[in-house]
């Protein structure tokens, strides 16, 4: 199965948590149906991206990266690459590369949420996951980042935009079960 097929299937099967997320889920499916290249950065009408919020539930904190190009505190993530076979795998790869943390694991419920936003290259149709950091995780700043920092859940709203705050809130809901 190709990444395109795996993404279309994952989005089709994902149980959106609310009406707004359901609208986005359907829009992502429509985008893929209209754009055979919709998984790739080369699709100028927008493309699917994958990200993961790195969480330390025991410490009540999340790891954010100060993105070098956008100069914003964000979750780890980015464009899909040819070696990716699933969106979950792409999100985990990005989180590992950008955090430097080995042994991250995604929450098993699938995507935490979806977020569509404009970037300098095109619209990003981001599929957002949550990744659990192992105890004693050691971070390393990647070349895509100006900084990497842990923030308590209640500190995120002061440093990040609303999309990151919504991702943190949704992740906390998923963690509570």
C-alpha positions as CSV (number, residue, x, y, z in Angstrom):
1,X,0.0,0.0,0.0
2,X,1.3,3.5,-0.9
3,X,1.5,6.3,1.6
4,X,-1.3,8.0,-0.4
5,X,-3.5,5.0,0.0
6,X,-2.5,4.5,3.7
7,X,-3.3,8.2,4.4
8,X,-6.7,8.1,2.6
9,X,-7.6,5.0,4.6
10,X,-6.4,6.4,7.9
11,X,-8.4,9.6,7.4
12,X,-11.5,7.6,6.3
13,X,-11.4,5.4,9.4
14,X,-10.5,8.2,11.9
15,X,-13.4,8.9,14.3
16,X,-13.4,12.7,14.4
17,X,-14.1,14.0,18.0
18,X,-16.4,16.8,16.9
19,X,-18.2,18.4,14.0
20,X,-15.4,20.8,13.1
21,X,-12.9,18.0,13.0
22,X,-15.3,15.9,10.9
23,X,-15.5,18.7,8.4
24,X,-11.7,18.8,8.2
25,X,-11.5,15.0,7.9
26,X,-13.9,15.2,4.9
27,X,-12.0,18.1,3.3
28,X,-8.7,16.2,3.6
29,X,-10.3,13.2,1.9
30,X,-11.7,15.5,-0.9
31,X,-8.2,17.1,-1.3
32,X,-6.6,13.7,-1.7
33,X,-9.3,12.6,-4.2
34,X,-8.7,15.7,-6.3
35,X,-4.9,15.7,-6.0
36,X,-3.0,12.5,-6.6
37,X,0.1,14.4,-5.5
38,X,-1.6,15.7,-2.4
39,X,0.9,14.0,0.0
40,X,3.9,15.9,-1.3
41,X,5.3,19.4,-0.9
42,X,5.2,19.8,-4.7
43,X,1.4,20.0,-4.5
44,X,1.0,23.8,-4.5
45,X,-2.8,23.5,-3.8
46,X,-1.8,22.2,-0.4
47,X,-0.5,18.9,1.0
48,X,-0.9,16.5,3.8
49,X,1.7,16.9,6.6
50,X,2.3,14.9,9.8
51,X,3.2,16.1,13.2
52,X,3.4,14.9,16.8
53,X,3.2,16.7,20.1
54,X,5.8,15.1,22.4
55,X,4.3,14.7,25.9
56,X,5.7,13.8,29.3
57,X,2.5,13.0,31.1
58,X,4.3,12.2,34.4
59,X,5.8,15.7,34.4
60,X,2.7,17.4,33.0
61,X,4.6,19.0,30.2
62,X,5.1,19.1,26.4
63,X,8.1,19.6,24.3
64,X,7.9,22.4,21.7
65,X,10.4,23.5,19.0
66,X,11.1,27.1,18.1
67,X,10.8,26.6,14.3
68,X,13.8,28.2,12.5
69,X,11.8,29.5,9.5
70,X,8.5,30.3,11.1
71,X,10.0,31.5,14.4
72,X,7.0,30.1,16.3
73,X,6.8,27.5,19.1
74,X,5.3,24.4,17.5
75,X,5.0,20.6,17.9
76,X,7.4,18.5,15.9
77,X,6.4,17.8,12.3
78,X,6.6,18.4,8.7
79,X,6.4,17.1,5.2
80,X,6.0,13.4,4.3
81,X,9.0,11.8,2.7
82,X,9.3,9.0,0.1
83,X,10.3,6.4,2.7
84,X,7.2,7.1,4.8
85,X,4.6,4.4,4.6
86,X,2.0,5.8,7.0
87,X,1.1,9.1,8.4
88,X,1.7,7.8,11.9
89,X,5.2,6.7,10.8
90,X,5.9,10.1,9.3
91,X,4.8,11.9,12.5
92,X,7.0,9.6,14.6
93,X,10.0,10.1,12.3
94,X,9.6,13.9,12.4
95,X,9.2,13.9,16.2
96,X,12.2,11.7,16.7
97,X,14.4,13.8,14.2
98,X,13.3,17.2,15.6
99,X,13.4,16.3,19.4
100,X,16.4,14.0,19.4
101,X,14.5,11.6,21.7
102,X,14.8,7.9,21.0
103,X,12.0,5.6,22.0
104,X,9.1,7.9,21.4
105,X,5.7,6.0,21.1
106,X,2.5,7.3,19.6
107,X,-0.7,7.2,21.5
108,X,-2.5,4.2,20.0
109,X,-5.8,6.0,19.3
110,X,-4.5,7.3,16.0
111,X,-4.4,11.1,15.2
112,X,-5.2,13.4,18.0
113,X,-6.7,16.0,15.7
114,X,-6.4,17.8,12.3
115,X,-5.3,21.3,11.6
116,X,-5.3,23.2,8.3
117,X,-3.0,26.3,8.2
118,X,-1.2,28.4,5.6
119,X,2.6,28.3,5.5
120,X,5.0,30.0,3.1
121,X,5.1,26.9,0.8
122,X,1.3,26.1,0.7
123,X,-1.6,25.1,2.8
124,X,-0.7,22.4,5.2
125,X,-3.4,19.8,6.0
126,X,-1.7,18.6,9.1
127,X,-2.5,15.2,10.7
128,X,-1.5,15.6,14.3
129,X,-0.5,12.8,16.7
130,X,0.7,12.7,20.3
131,X,4.0,11.0,21.2
132,X,4.9,9.8,24.7
133,X,8.5,10.5,25.8
134,X,10.2,7.8,27.7
135,X,11.3,8.4,31.2
136,X,14.6,10.3,31.4
137,X,14.3,11.5,27.7
138,X,17.3,13.5,26.5
139,X,16.6,16.1,23.8
140,X,18.8,17.4,21.0
141,X,18.1,20.5,18.9
142,X,17.9,19.7,15.2
143,X,19.0,22.1,12.4
144,X,15.3,23.0,11.8
145,X,15.0,24.5,15.2
146,X,16.3,27.6,17.1
147,X,15.4,26.1,20.4
148,X,13.7,23.1,22.0
149,X,12.0,23.4,25.4
150,X,9.7,21.6,27.8
151,X,6.6,23.7,28.8
152,X,4.1,22.8,31.5
153,X,0.6,22.3,30.0
154,X,-0.6,25.6,31.4
155,X,2.4,27.6,29.9
156,X,1.6,26.6,26.3
157,X,-1.0,29.3,25.7
158,X,1.5,32.0,26.6
159,X,4.1,30.9,24.0
160,X,2.2,29.1,21.2
161,X,-0.6,29.8,18.8
162,X,-4.2,28.5,19.2
163,X,-3.6,25.4,17.0
164,X,-0.9,24.2,19.5
165,X,-3.1,24.9,22.5
166,X,-5.9,22.9,20.9
167,X,-3.5,20.0,20.2
168,X,-2.4,20.1,23.9
169,X,-6.0,20.1,25.1
170,X,-7.0,17.2,22.8
171,X,-3.9,15.2,23.8
172,X,-4.7,15.7,27.5
173,X,-8.2,14.5,26.9
174,X,-6.8,11.4,25.2
175,X,-4.4,10.8,28.0
176,X,-7.2,10.8,30.5
177,X,-8.9,8.1,28.5
